[in-house]
Amino acid sequence: MPNHHTPRRARITFSDSAAKQVEDITDEAALHALDRTLVVLSVNPDIGEPIPGDTPGPQLRQYADEVEQVRVLYFVTALRTVVVVAYIEV
């Protein structure tokens, strides 16, 4: 019998500054829009565009959801299991 598991999602975590940004969001619609955007990133961490730079660490990426009007800067860990959100615009 075939195994029909859904693909494993990456875990979302926040930098200290991004966590503070989330704490400051008081509009429920903005929180829902951010949640939907984070689900997209957890399912497909490569969806965002790489931000040019030559840092020795992980590649910083940007994802902008035009429908939800959310922009997120993030990077993905080497094993692609964790997405670290660095900055949020809602």
C-alpha positions in Angstrom: 0.0 0.0 0.0 1.4 3.4 -1.0 2.4 5.8 1.8 0.5 9.1 1.2 2.2 11.4 3.7 2.1 15.1 3.0 5.5 16.8 2.6 7.1 17.8 5.9 6.8 21.5 6.7 9.6 23.6 7.9 9.3 25.0 11.4 8.9 28.8 11.6 10.9 30.7 14.2 11.5 34.4 14.7 14.6 36.5 15.5 14.2 38.7 18.5 13.3 41.8 16.5 10.7 39.9 14.4 9.2 38.4 17.5 8.8 42.0 18.8 7.2 43.0 15.6 4.6 40.1 15.9 3.9 41.2 19.5 3.1 44.7 18.3 0.6 43.6 15.7 -2.9 44.3 17.2 -5.0 44.1 14.1 -6.6 40.6 13.8 -6.8 40.8 10.0 -3.0 41.5 9.8 -2.3 38.6 12.1 -4.3 36.2 9.9 -2.6 37.6 6.8 0.8 36.9 8.5 -0.3 33.4 9.5 -1.2 32.6 5.9 2.1 33.9 4.7 4.0 31.9 7.2 2.2 28.7 6.2 3.3 29.3 2.6 6.9 29.7 3.8 6.7 26.6 5.9 5.5 24.5 2.9 7.9 26.0 0.4 10.9 27.8 2.0 12.4 28.5 -1.4 9.5 30.6 -2.6 11.1 33.9 -1.8 13.7 35.8 -3.8 17.3 35.8 -2.7 18.6 39.2 -1.5 21.9 39.9 -3.0 24.8 40.0 -0.6 28.0 38.2 0.2 27.5 37.3 3.9 29.2 34.2 5.1 25.9 33.0 6.8 22.8 31.6 5.2 21.2 33.4 2.2 18.7 36.0 3.2 15.5 35.8 1.2 12.5 38.0 0.7 8.9 36.9 0.2 6.2 39.4 -0.6 2.6 38.3 -0.7 0.8 40.9 -2.8 -2.7 39.6 -2.0 -2.1 39.6 1.8 0.1 42.7 1.7 2.8 41.0 3.8 6.5 41.1 3.3 8.9 38.8 5.2 12.7 38.7 5.2 14.0 35.3 6.3 16.6 32.6 5.9 16.4 28.8 5.9 18.7 26.5 7.8 21.0 24.1 6.0 18.7 21.1 6.4 15.7 23.1 5.2 13.8 22.3 8.4 13.6 25.7 10.0 12.7 29.1 8.5 14.0 32.0 10.6 12.0 35.1 10.1 14.1 38.2 10.5 11.8 41.1 9.6 8.1 41.5 8.9 6.0 44.2 7.2 2.2 43.9 7.5 
